[in-house]
């Protein structure tokens, strides 16, 4: 997670954009899980992918 990550700023901006009301009793849980999501995103972004990665852009399910 970037050192300058501001969960409250992200919550306020996205709530306004989506027309959501985040009450004071909900905010601590939203902050907690938003920070967790940011930590997971940082792990994914840090993973080396090399120069040969090709993205398909479409999901193709396979039989179980």
C-alpha positions as CSV (number, residue, x, y, z in Angstrom):
1,X,0.0,0.0,0.0
2,X,1.4,3.4,-0.9
3,X,2.6,5.5,2.1
4,X,0.3,8.4,0.9
5,X,-2.8,6.1,0.7
6,X,-5.7,8.0,2.3
7,X,-8.7,5.6,2.8
8,X,-11.0,8.4,4.0
9,X,-10.3,10.4,0.9
10,X,-11.0,7.4,-1.3
11,X,-14.2,6.6,0.6
12,X,-15.5,10.2,0.4
13,X,-14.7,10.5,-3.3
14,X,-16.2,7.1,-4.3
15,X,-19.3,7.5,-2.1
16,X,-20.1,10.8,-3.7
17,X,-19.5,9.4,-7.1
18,X,-21.7,6.4,-6.5
19,X,-24.4,8.2,-4.4
20,X,-23.7,6.1,-1.3
21,X,-24.0,7.2,2.3
22,X,-21.4,5.8,4.6
23,X,-22.5,6.3,8.1
24,X,-20.1,6.9,11.0
25,X,-20.8,3.4,12.4
26,X,-19.9,1.9,9.0
27,X,-16.8,3.9,8.2
28,X,-14.3,1.9,10.4
29,X,-15.2,-1.3,8.6
30,X,-15.1,0.3,5.2
31,X,-11.7,1.8,6.0
32,X,-10.4,-1.6,7.3
33,X,-11.4,-3.5,4.1
34,X,-10.4,-0.7,1.8
35,X,-6.9,-0.8,3.3
36,X,-6.8,-4.6,3.0
37,X,-7.8,-4.2,-0.7
38,X,-5.0,-1.7,-1.2
39,X,-2.5,-4.0,0.4
40,X,-3.6,-6.9,-1.9
41,X,-3.4,-4.6,-4.9
42,X,0.2,-3.6,-4.0
43,X,1.2,-7.2,-3.8
44,X,-0.3,-7.9,-7.3
45,X,1.4,-4.7,-8.7
46,X,4.7,-5.7,-7.2
47,X,4.7,-9.2,-8.9
48,X,7.1,-9.5,-11.8
49,X,5.3,-10.3,-15.0
50,X,8.1,-10.1,-17.5
51,X,7.9,-8.9,-21.1
52,X,6.1,-12.0,-22.5
53,X,2.8,-11.7,-20.7
54,X,-0.2,-11.7,-23.1
55,X,-3.6,-10.8,-21.8
56,X,-6.6,-12.3,-23.6
57,X,-9.2,-9.8,-22.4
58,X,-11.9,-12.4,-22.3
59,X,-12.9,-15.1,-19.8
60,X,-13.3,-18.6,-21.3
61,X,-14.8,-21.0,-18.9
62,X,-13.7,-24.7,-18.9
63,X,-15.7,-27.7,-17.8
64,X,-14.9,-28.8,-14.3
